[in-house]
Amino acid sequence: KIYDVSNFDVSYSYLNTKSHNPLIENNEVTRHHGVLGYNFAPQPKYFEPFKKMLRKTKTHWFDLVKDFNVNMVPSTLSFRADVNRQFGAIRPRSVGASKYSIPETYDKYFVFQRDYILRWNFTKSINFDLTAVNNSRIDEPAGRLDNKIKKDSVWKNFMKGGRNTVYNHSANFTYTLPTAKLPLLDWTTMNVSYQATYRWMGASRLAVNLGNIIENGQQKEGSLQMDFTRLYNKDRKSVV
């Protein structure tokens, strides 16, 4: 079911390294990586109201009606939240006659990525596919998080989902025309598809006044396959 616990998965990893040498007084790196995933992929349940009614019909002219079907549940419903945080601090050792305390420098980032997938086979011949990826950054105050005000600031930014930096989505729609259900055209296969894409990129923090970047596009395709061997075999007189 859509609410089953088995649809969820959680993982977390933690890494902390510290080192020093004659030139480096302290070098530490801490990494946190957490993932929350959800995946729901049920078996399709097609509603075919005319299948039993026309089951005994021998003519193929009613196949289009007999095989009418609708799927009421999504084929795939997936979500993934991926959080990565690194905090690095390094302090060179003061050497020489006049020793003084050298300030720390920091290498840190806090990123949050969300992935969304929706697939739905509305019928056996009509399919819809939507994928989206949202990347964001959790802004942190400078330096170490050594007081409550800084920690509360980071937690507040995290609960808001961070500051969006890049967003992409792609929607695909495919349809197989029912030519195979028509006796005169069952030797052909025709497909049409439509794809729409969208991309958003946030402005650089160094040039916010330049604004964000938006891109979109679309693609339309159609294909037709004709099996002439099957067409010729319809007329027994043409078979050698």
C-alpha positions as CSV (number, residue, x, y, z in Angstrom):
1,K,0.0,0.0,0.0
2,I,1.0,3.6,-0.5
3,Y,1.6,4.0,3.3
4,D,3.5,0.8,3.9
5,V,6.7,1.3,6.0
6,S,8.6,-1.0,3.6
7,N,8.3,1.9,1.0
8,F,10.7,4.0,3.1
9,D,14.5,3.7,3.5
10,V,16.8,5.8,5.7
11,S,20.6,5.9,5.9
12,Y,23.1,8.1,7.7
13,S,26.9,8.3,7.9
14,Y,29.3,10.3,10.0
15,L,33.0,10.8,9.4
16,N,35.4,12.8,11.5
17,T,39.2,13.1,11.0
18,K,41.8,15.2,12.8
19,S,45.5,15.5,12.1
20,H,48.5,17.7,12.9
21,N,52.2,17.9,12.0
22,P,55.1,20.3,12.5
23,L,53.5,22.8,10.1
24,I,49.8,22.3,10.8
25,E,48.6,22.8,14.3
26,N,45.1,21.5,13.7
27,N,43.3,20.1,10.7
28,E,39.9,18.6,11.2
29,V,37.1,17.6,8.8
30,T,33.6,16.4,9.8
31,R,31.1,15.1,7.3
32,H,27.5,14.1,7.7
33,H,25.4,12.4,5.0
34,G,21.8,11.5,5.5
35,V,19.2,10.1,3.0
36,L,15.5,9.6,3.3
37,G,13.9,7.7,0.5
38,Y,10.3,6.7,-0.5
39,N,9.3,4.4,-3.4
40,F,5.9,3.2,-4.2
41,A,5.6,0.9,-7.3
42,P,2.4,-1.1,-7.3
43,Q,1.2,-3.6,-9.9
44,P,-1.0,-1.8,-12.4
45,K,-4.7,-2.4,-12.1
46,Y,-6.4,-1.8,-15.4
47,F,-10.2,-1.3,-15.5
48,E,-11.5,-3.0,-18.6
49,P,-15.3,-2.6,-18.6
50,F,-16.0,-4.1,-22.0
51,K,-13.7,-7.1,-22.0
52,K,-16.2,-9.6,-20.5
53,M,-19.1,-8.2,-22.5
54,L,-17.3,-8.8,-25.8
55,R,-15.3,-11.8,-24.9
56,K,-17.2,-14.2,-27.2
57,T,-17.1,-11.8,-30.1
58,K,-15.0,-13.4,-32.9
59,T,-14.6,-10.4,-35.2
60,H,-11.6,-8.2,-34.6
61,W,-13.5,-5.0,-35.5
62,F,-14.6,-4.7,-31.8
63,D,-11.0,-5.2,-30.4
64,L,-10.7,-1.4,-30.0
65,V,-13.7,-1.3,-27.7
66,K,-13.0,-4.7,-26.0
67,D,-9.5,-3.7,-25.1
68,F,-10.4,-0.3,-23.7
69,N,-8.7,0.1,-20.3
70,V,-7.9,2.7,-17.6
71,N,-5.3,2.4,-14.8
72,M,-6.4,4.3,-11.7
73,V,-3.1,4.1,-9.7
74,P,0.4,5.5,-10.5
75,S,3.0,3.1,-11.7
76,T,5.8,4.7,-9.7
77,L,5.8,7.3,-7.0
78,S,9.3,8.1,-5.7
79,F,10.9,10.7,-3.5
80,R,14.5,11.1,-2.2
81,A,16.0,13.7,0.1
82,D,19.8,13.7,0.2
83,V,21.6,15.9,2.7
84,N,25.4,16.5,2.8
85,R,27.2,18.7,5.3
86,Q,31.0,19.2,5.6
87,F,32.8,21.3,8.1
88,G,36.6,21.7,7.7
89,A,38.9,23.9,9.8
90,I,42.6,24.3,9.5
91,R,45.1,26.3,11.6
92,P,48.7,26.5,10.5
93,R,51.3,26.3,13.2
94,S,53.2,29.4,14.1
95,V,56.9,28.8,13.7
96,G,59.9,31.1,14.2
97,A,61.2,33.3,16.9
98,S,58.1,35.5,17.3
99,K,55.2,33.1,17.6
100,Y,51.6,34.4,17.3
101,S,48.2,32.7,16.9
102,I,47.3,32.2,13.3
103,P,43.5,32.3,12.7
104,E,41.6,29.3,11.4
105,T,40.4,29.1,7.9
106,Y,37.2,27.1,7.0
107,D,36.1,24.8,4.2
108,K,32.4,24.0,4.7
109,Y,29.2,23.4,2.8
110,F,25.7,22.3,3.5
111,V,23.7,21.1,0.5
112,F,20.2,19.6,0.2
113,Q,19.0,17.7,-2.9
114,R,15.5,16.5,-3.5
115,D,14.5,14.1,-6.3
116,Y,11.0,13.4,-7.4
117,I,9.7,10.7,-9.8
118,L,6.1,10.2,-11.0
119,R,5.2,7.6,-13.6
120,W,1.7,6.8,-14.6
121,N,0.5,4.4,-17.2
122,F,-3.0,5.9,-17.7
123,T,-3.8,3.1,-20.1
124,K,-1.7,0.3,-21.7
125,S,-0.8,2.7,-24.5
126,I,-0.8,6.1,-22.8
127,N,2.2,6.7,-20.5
128,F,3.3,9.8,-18.5
129,D,6.7,10.3,-16.9
130,L,7.7,13.2,-14.7
131,T,11.2,13.6,-13.1
132,A,12.3,16.7,-11.1
133,V,15.5,17.5,-9.2
134,N,15.8,20.4,-6.8
135,N,19.2,21.5,-5.4
136,S,19.5,23.9,-2.6
137,R,22.1,25.2,-0.2
138,I,21.7,25.7,3.6
139,D,23.4,29.0,4.3
140,E,25.5,29.1,7.5
141,P,27.0,32.0,9.5
142,A,30.8,32.4,9.2
143,G,33.1,30.4,11.3
144,R,32.2,27.7,13.8
145,L,28.6,27.1,15.0
146,D,29.7,27.9,18.6
147,N,26.6,29.6,19.9
148,K,22.8,29.2,20.0
149,I,22.0,32.1,17.6
150,K,24.2,30.5,14.8
151,K,22.7,27.1,15.4
152,D,19.2,28.3,15.3
153,S,19.9,30.2,12.1
154,V,21.1,27.0,10.4
155,W,18.2,25.0,11.7
156,K,15.7,27.6,10.4
157,N,17.3,27.6,7.0
158,F,17.2,23.8,6.9
159,M,13.5,23.6,7.8
160,K,12.7,26.0,5.0
161,G,14.4,23.6,2.5
162,G,17.5,25.9,2.0
163,R,18.1,28.5,-0.7
164,N,17.3,27.0,-4.1
165,T,20.2,27.1,-6.5
166,V,19.2,24.8,-9.4
167,Y,15.9,23.2,-10.3
168,N,15.2,20.9,-13.3
169,H,12.2,18.9,-14.4
170,S,11.3,16.9,-17.5
171,A,7.8,15.7,-18.4
172,N,7.3,12.9,-21.1
173,F,4.1,11.8,-22.7
174,T,3.9,8.8,-25.1
175,Y,0.9,7.4,-26.9
176,T,0.8,4.3,-29.0
177,L,-2.1,4.7,-31.5
178,P,-4.5,1.7,-31.6
179,T,-3.8,0.9,-35.2
180,A,-3.0,-2.7,-34.2
181,K,-6.7,-3.1,-33.1
182,L,-8.0,-2.3,-36.6
183,P,-8.0,-5.2,-39.1
184,L,-7.1,-3.0,-42.0
185,L,-4.2,-1.4,-40.2
186,D,-2.9,-4.1,-37.8
187,W,0.3,-4.3,-39.9
188,T,1.3,-0.9,-38.7
189,T,2.6,0.6,-35.4
190,M,2.3,4.3,-34.8
191,N,3.8,6.2,-31.8
192,V,3.7,9.8,-30.8
193,S,5.6,11.5,-27.9
194,Y,5.9,14.9,-26.4
195,Q,8.6,16.1,-24.0
196,A,8.8,19.4,-22.0
197,T,11.8,20.5,-20.0
198,Y,12.3,23.3,-17.6
199,R,15.5,24.6,-15.8
200,W,15.9,27.3,-13.2
201,M,19.3,28.5,-11.9
202,G,19.6,31.0,-9.0
203,A,21.7,34.1,-9.4
204,S,25.2,34.1,-8.1
205,R,25.6,35.6,-4.6
206,L,28.3,37.8,-6.1
207,A,25.9,39.3,-8.7
208,V,22.3,39.0,-7.4
209,N,21.3,42.0,-9.4
210,L,21.8,40.1,-12.6
211,G,18.8,37.9,-11.8
212,N,18.1,34.2,-12.2
213,I,18.3,32.1,-15.4
214,I,15.3,30.3,-16.8
215,E,15.3,27.8,-19.7
216,N,12.6,25.7,-21.2
217,G,12.1,23.5,-24.2
218,Q,9.9,21.0,-25.9
219,Q,10.3,18.1,-28.3
220,K,7.7,16.4,-30.4
221,E,8.2,13.0,-32.1
222,G,6.2,10.6,-34.2
223,S,7.1,7.2,-35.7
224,L,5.4,4.8,-38.0
225,Q,6.4,1.2,-38.6
226,M,4.9,-0.8,-41.4
227,D,5.3,-4.6,-41.6
228,F,4.7,-5.4,-45.3
229,T,5.3,-9.1,-44.8
230,R,2.3,-9.2,-42.5
231,L,0.3,-7.1,-45.0
232,Y,1.1,-9.5,-47.9
233,N,0.3,-12.5,-45.8
234,K,-3.3,-11.2,-45.4
235,D,-3.9,-12.2,-49.0
236,R,-3.2,-15.9,-49.3
237,K,-3.0,-15.6,-53.1
238,S,0.1,-13.4,-52.8
239,V,2.0,-16.1,-50.7
240,V,4.3,-18.1,-53.0
